C-alpha cells in the first residue's frame, strides 16, 4: 500500500471504542454457546488483546483514484477499490454501536460478486464525513458532479430514435392494458 505516485486525500482513523464492540460481540457469542461459558474468563482478555492488534492493523486510505483498505493480524487482507467502481457507501449502526457512538461504513461496488458489501469498515471516526469525502471524490473521478434536477427542469429524453419508439410502444401497450382492466 505504498504507492508514492498518488496523493493521499484522507487517512481514516478508527475509534478505539470499536475494541469494546468487538469484545461485546465475542462475549455475546460465547454466552449463546453453552460450552464456552466456562471459558469466558479466559476468552475475554484474549479477545481484548487480539482486538487491539486487529485495530492497529486497520488502514483505510482515500487517494485521488482509489480507496485502499488493509487489515488482519494472522491473515493480512488488502483491497484497492477504484473510486469509479463504487456504487454506494452505506452507514450501519446497530444498538450496541449506537451506545458506543460507533458506525460502520460499507462499500458496495459495481460488479462485485455475492451479496453484501465488498468492504465494511467498523469503527471509522467521522464515518459520515469520510463517506461524503469518498463520494465527492468518486463524482470528481467519474467526470464531475452529478446533474441535479429541480422542479423547473425536466430530464432530457433519449436522443436515440429506437429508444423513443420503444418507449412510445410501451406507453401505448400500458394504455391498452389499463383500458381492458377498467372495462372488466
N, C-alpha and C positions, 0 to 999 in steps of 0.2 A: 504494500500500500504506500510505497514511497515514490510516487510519480512527481518528479520535480517540474514537469512541463505544464501542469495545471495549477491554476490559482485556487487555493482553498478559500471558500466563501464563508463557511461556518463549520466549526468543530463542535459537535454536540457534546454536552455534558450530561452525565447521568446522576440522578438523585440518589444519595446513599440510602434513603428510606426504602429503595427497591429491595435491599437485603432483608428488611423486615417482612416485606410482602412475600418474598421467596421462602423465608423461614415459616411464615404462617401457612403458606401453601403446602410445604413439606410436613408440617405438624398436622394439618387437617387431613392430608393424605394418610399419614401414619395412624391417626385416630380412626379413620374409616377402615383401615386394615387391622383386624383384631390382633394378629400375631405380632404386629410391630409396636403395639402399645408398651410392652415391657422394655422395648429398645429405645423408647422416646428420649430418656435422659442421655443416651449415647448419640442418638441421631441429631438432636437439636444443636449441640456445639459443633458437630461435624458439618451440618448443613450451614451454620453461620459462617464457619471458616471457608468452606468451598464457595459460598455465595459471594464472599469478599473477593476471592480470587477471580471468580467469574465476572464480577462487576469491574475489576481492574482490567480485564481482558477486552471489555467492550470499547469499540471505537466506531464512530459514525462521522463521516466527513462529507460535506457538500462541496463539490467543486463546480467549475463552470459548466461541465457537461455530464457529470456523474454523481451518484450517491454511493459512497463506499462504506461498507459495513463489515466489521470483523469482530469475532468473539470466540470464546471457547477456552477451556483450561486444558483438558486432555486432548480433545479433538478441536483443532483450530478451524474455524469456518470463515471464509472471506467471500463477500459478494460485491460486485460492482454493477450497479444498476444505471444504465443510460437514462438520463432525465427524459428524453423524448419517448421512452417506453413506459413511463409511469402514467397510469390511468387515474389512480386515486390514492390519496393518503387519508386514512381514517384515524380517528381518535377513539380509543377504547378505555373505559374506566368502570370497573366493577365496584361492588360495595366496599371491599377491603381497600382497593386502590383509592377510592374517594376518601375513605377515612385517613389514609396516609398521604393524601394530596399528591397522588401519582397518576400518571396516564401513560398509555402505550400508543405509539404511532405505528399503524400498519400500512405497509407499502404494497400496492397492487399494481401489476404491470400488464401490458398487452402481451398476449401470447404466453402467459405463464401456464404451466401445466398443473392441474389439480385445483381443488377449491381452496379458499382461504388466501391469506396474504403471502407474498413472496418473502417479506422481511417484517418482523414485528420487533419494535424497539421499546421495551418496557422500562419505564422509569426515566425517560429522557426529560431533562429540565426544559421548561418553557416549550412544551410539546406543541402548543398551538402556534407559537411564533416560528418554531422550526418547520412545522408543516407549511405555514404560509410562505416561508422563505424558499422551501423546496418547490412549491407550486409556482411561485413567481419566477424562479429561475427556469423551471420547466417551460413556462409560457414564453420566456425570452428565447430559449433554445429552439422552441418549436416555431419561432418566427413572429413573435410579438404577442401583445396582449390579446386575449380572446375578444371577439366582437360582442358588444353589449346591445341588446335590443331594448328600446324604450317603447313607451306606449304609442309614439308617433311614427316609429319606423317599422316596416314590415320586412321579414326576411325575403331575400331575393329568391324567385322561383328558379329551378334548374334551367340552364340555358340549352341543355340537350333536348332536341325535339322528341326523340324516342321516349325520354323520361316524362316529358309533358304529356305526350299521347297516352302513355300507360296510366298516368295519374288521372287523366280525364276518363279513361275507360273504367278505372276502379271507382271513380265517383259515380258514373252512370250505373254501374252494377249495384253499388250500395243504394242508390235511389230506387232501383227496381226491387231490391230485396225489402226495402222499407215500405214500398207501396204494396207489395204482396202481404207483408206481415200485418199491415193495418186493415187490409180487406178481409182477413180471416176472422 
